[in-house]
Amino acid sequence: MPHSLVLNLIPQSPIYPEFLTGRHYHALFLTLISSVDKDLGDYLHTSNADKPFTLSPLQVTRNHKSHQHKHHTLQFSHQRLIPPGTPCWWRISLLDDNLFSKLTPLWLNLNPEHPWHLGSADLYITSILGTPQSMQPWANACTYTQLYEQAKESDRPNHPLNLTLATPVAFRQGGYDTILPIRECVFNSLLSRWNKYSGIEFTNIPIESIYPSFVNIHTEVIRNYDNKFVGCVGEISYRILGDIEPIAIKQINALADFALYAGVGRKTTMGMGMTRRLSSSVENYE
């Protein structure tokens, strides 16, 4: 069962930009894991396998009425420090029940006065959101069976696959990175994670029947990795065209809905590749 958890945080000391990086977010998550299961934390640290979680960059909570995100993107690069007392949030998604159950003692015994460390900064976790929120679209939970059963069997009338690429997205192809979210890269990324964690294997997905119908993307360069990371952010819509079986349309829709939890592409465990499906092409949130 995938979970998309939003942790509300309050820093007790300044968070400097050099600690607002994918490597430090990854280290903070492993610290949370190790606090309840050190062996699991050590395993996730050393394993080179596809990992059953994704992370977001740290987000400063803003006033909904006074701020709108261009292209629904999130803040993925910080040039200034975050002052003490600034409300922030951080999204963690978990793709299998084993990992969620291991963390249950942490959620149940959460101490809002226990400091967690992000670089040199101390953070308090004040609350955790794990169910849909009207003002927080990144919090949710749903079984794989429900994701599949709720997926539509038709993309008509007017039901495109609208995706927002909220943090920079890039894919590995033939030993090199490519930043274009072509259908094969996006849906094969989702398919491989779905088949690995869902227990409901999809075969013979007609990816060749998925066509982009709207694109509004641009590239971004993130320089806080060992090597600079180039990815694209923005919005892209796809349509399913041709004489496609309803079950195949249902599977493609399930993959698009799954994007909220799985992300797409590279470095999803370090804040990149955050993706979710939009109910329409225009959606304001904070």
Secondary structure, 3 states (H helix, E strand, C coil): CCEEEEEEEEECCCECHHHCCHHHHHHHHHHHHHHHCHHHHHHHHHCCCCCCEEECCCEECCCCCCCCCHHHCCCCCCCCCECCCCCEEEEEEECCHHHHHHHHHHHHCCCCCCEEEECCEEEEEEEEECCCECCECCCEECCHHHHHHHCCCCCCCCCCEEEEEEEEECEEECCEEECCCCHHHHHHHHHHHHHHHCCCCCCCCCHHHEEEEEEEEEEEEECCCCCCEEEEEEEEEEEECCCCCHHHHHHHHHHHHHHHHHCCCCCHHHCCCCEEECCCCCCCCC
